[in-house]
């Protein structure tokens, strides 16, 4: 296996924001507003992402749409107000995470080995996307398929997802290597998705297979991160940001 430091990646200038979900746990808020357009501290979650992506040098962003997707398109337009090119990947039916990314690959306009940033539209973090891209490039080997951002397990997900060991994700936890939670952010290579059928496909099994093949690098982000999955967590984050915490 060829790991970190063995292949020089080009600068990452393309990103995808996942914004197609229904947001069932956010109801009744998401009955009329798509979850990524919900606001914290006066800005929608999507605008927080776009502002940070532009600051990191991202030039093109693809957003997948399903539930109330037309409202996202109306709110963001072609991206010119943010200084980025916005393109929309419309799904019907909704394709889940991996299927949605596979469906959007042609719109990302990537070379075969060119990496791209993926961000869940319903998370908030203080992570620096430019630093994330730089660290991912340093960790990604030629055989690797992604570099995931891992975070400490939140209260609502205490068991975590994957085990981090020396910048790699591995299968088994022990006393010194606890499970961490996948943040919903990462840098991916297209070939993780190129063989997928365009149908609803979850991301978890694909990541687990890549871990079995020793093809996933990772970064442990120890700053702030919130999975804005319920009205209570949305309200809590809004309160913290407005208080300058």
JOGI-V675684 format. One record per pair of residues at least 12 apart in sequence whose ideal C-beta (glycine too) atoms are under 8 Angstrom apart, sorted by the first residue. I is the first residue (numbers start at 1). GAP is how many residues later the second one is. D is the distance in whole Angstrom. If there is no record, write none. Layout:
I,GAP,D
I,GAP,D
This chain:
1,140,7
1,142,5
1,213,5
1,214,8
2,139,4
2,140,4
2,141,5
3,138,4
3,140,8
3,141,7
3,165,7
3,214,8
4,134,6
4,135,4
4,136,7
4,137,6
4,163,6
4,213,6
5,133,7
5,136,8
6,135,5
6,136,6
7,133,7
7,134,6
7,135,4
8,129,8
9,104,8
9,106,6
9,127,8
9,128,4
9,131,6
10,104,6
11,46,7
11,122,7
11,126,8
12,46,7
12,103,6
12,104,6
12,105,6
12,121,4
12,124,7
12,125,7
12,175,6
13,44,6
13,45,6
13,46,5
13,47,7
14,44,7
14,45,7
14,46,5
14,47,8
14,48,8
14,94,5
14,95,7
14,96,6
14,100,8
14,102,4
14,103,7
15,38,5
15,43,5
15,45,8
15,46,5
15,47,8
15,101,6
15,102,4
15,103,7
15,104,7
15,114,8
16,45,7
16,46,5
16,47,7
16,48,7
16,85,6
16,88,6
16,92,7
16,100,6
16,101,7
16,102,5
16,103,7
17,19,7
17,29,7
17,32,6
17,33,8
17,44,6
17,45,8
17,46,5
17,47,8
17,101,8
17,102,5
17,103,8
17,104,5
18,46,6
18,79,6
18,82,6
18,83,8
18,100,7
18,101,7
18,102,5
18,103,6
18,166,8
19,15,7
19,16,8
19,17,4
19,27,7
19,44,5
19,45,6
19,46,6
19,50,8
19,53,6
19,102,4
19,103,8
20,44,5
20,45,6
20,46,4
20,47,7
20,49,7
20,71,5
20,74,5
20,75,7
20,80,6
21,14,6
21,45,7
21,46,7
21,73,7
21,100,8
21,101,7
22,13,8
22,44,8
22,45,5
22,72,7
23,12,3
23,44,7
23,99,7
25,204,5
25,205,5
26,12,7
26,203,7
26,204,7
26,205,6
26,208,7
29,202,6
29,205,8
30,37,7
30,38,8
32,36,8
33,35,7
33,38,7
34,33,6
34,34,4
34,35,7
34,37,6
34,38,6
35,86,7
35,87,5
35,193,8
36,36,7
36,85,3
36,86,6
37,34,6
37,35,6
37,38,6
38,190,7
38,196,6
39,199,7
40,84,6
40,188,7
40,194,7
40,197,5
40,198,4
40,201,6
41,197,6
41,200,4
41,201,5
44,31,7
45,76,6
45,77,6
45,78,8
45,79,6
45,183,6
46,17,8
46,26,7
46,29,8
46,30,7
46,75,6
47,35,8
48,76,6
49,70,6
49,72,7
50,26,7
50,29,7
50,32,5
50,34,6
51,31,7
52,76,8
52,77,5
53,31,7
53,64,7
53,66,8
53,76,6
54,28,6
54,29,5
54,30,5
55,74,7
55,75,7
56,72,7
56,73,4
56,74,4
56,76,8
56,77,7
57,73,6
58,26,6
58,59,7
58,71,7
59,25,7
59,26,6
60,24,7
60,25,5
60,27,7
60,48,8
60,49,7
61,18,7
61,23,5
61,24,7
61,25,5
61,26,7
62,24,8
62,25,5
62,26,7
62,27,6
62,42,5
62,45,5
62,46,6
63,13,7
63,23,7
63,24,8
63,25,6
63,26,7
63,58,7
64,24,8
64,25,4
64,26,8
64,27,6
64,31,8
64,36,5
64,37,8
64,39,7
64,40,6
65,23,5
65,24,7
65,25,5
65,26,7
66,24,7
66,25,5
66,26,7
66,27,8
66,28,4
67,27,7
69,19,7
69,21,6
72,16,8
73,15,6
87,20,5
89,14,6
89,15,4
89,18,5
91,12,6
93,107,7
94,106,7
95,103,7
95,104,7
95,105,5
95,106,7
96,104,5
96,105,6
96,106,5
96,107,7
97,104,8
97,105,6
97,106,4
98,95,6
98,98,6
98,103,4
98,104,6
98,105,4
98,108,5
99,97,7
99,98,8
99,99,7
99,100,6
99,101,5
99,102,4
101,17,7
101,87,7
101,92,5
101,102,8
102,91,4
102,92,8
102,94,4
102,95,8
102,96,6
102,99,7
103,95,5
105,85,6
105,88,6
105,89,7
108,82,7
110,80,5
112,78,7
112,79,7
113,29,8
113,76,6
113,77,8
113,78,8
114,75,8
114,76,7
115,21,7
115,22,7
115,25,7
115,72,5
115,73,7
115,74,5
116,71,7
116,72,6
116,74,7
117,12,7
117,15,7
117,16,6
117,68,8
117,69,8
117,70,6
117,71,8
118,67,7
118,68,6
118,69,8
118,70,5
119,65,7
119,66,5
120,63,8
120,64,3
120,65,7
122,62,8
122,105,7
122,106,5
122,107,7
123,60,7
123,61,5
123,62,7
123,102,7
123,103,7
123,104,6
123,105,7
124,100,8
124,101,7
124,102,5
124,104,6
124,113,6
125,58,7
125,60,7
125,96,7
125,98,7
125,99,6
125,100,4
125,101,7
126,97,5
126,98,4
126,99,8
127,22,7
127,56,8
127,58,7
127,94,5
127,96,6
127,98,7
132,17,6
132,53,7
132,55,7
132,87,7
133,54,6
135,12,8
135,84,5
136,50,8
136,51,4
136,81,7
136,83,7
137,50,8
139,28,5
139,78,4
139,79,8
139,80,7
140,47,7
140,49,7
140,77,6
141,76,7
143,72,6
144,45,7
144,71,5
144,72,7
144,73,5
145,43,7
145,44,5
145,46,7
145,47,4
145,65,5
145,70,5
145,71,7
146,40,5
146,41,7
146,42,4
146,43,7
146,46,6
146,61,7
146,64,7
146,69,8
146,70,6
146,71,7
147,39,6
147,40,5
147,69,7
147,70,4
147,71,6
147,72,6
148,14,7
148,21,7
148,34,6
148,35,7
148,37,8
148,38,4
148,59,7
148,68,6
148,69,8
148,70,5
148,71,7
149,33,8
149,34,4
149,36,4
149,37,6
149,69,7
149,70,5
149,72,5
150,12,7
150,14,5
150,19,8
150,30,4
150,31,7
150,32,6
150,33,6
150,68,5
150,69,7
150,70,5
150,71,7
151,29,6
151,30,5
151,32,5
151,69,8
151,70,5
151,71,8
151,74,5
152,28,7
152,29,7
152,70,7
153,26,7
153,27,7
153,28,5
154,27,6
154,72,8
154,73,6
156,71,7
156,73,7
157,24,5
157,70,8
159,20,6
160,18,7
160,19,3
160,20,5
160,21,5
161,18,6
161,19,7
161,20,5
161,21,5
161,43,8
162,17,6
162,18,7
162,20,6
162,45,7
162,49,6
162,54,8
162,56,7
163,14,5
163,15,7
163,16,6
163,17,7
164,13,7
164,16,5
164,54,5
164,56,6
165,12,5
167,50,6
167,51,6
167,52,7
168,46,7
168,48,7
168,49,6
168,50,7
169,38,8
169,42,5
169,47,4
169,48,7
169,49,5
170,41,7
170,44,8
171,40,6
171,41,7
180,40,7
182,25,7
183,38,6
183,42,6
184,43,7
185,36,8
192,14,7
192,18,7
193,13,8
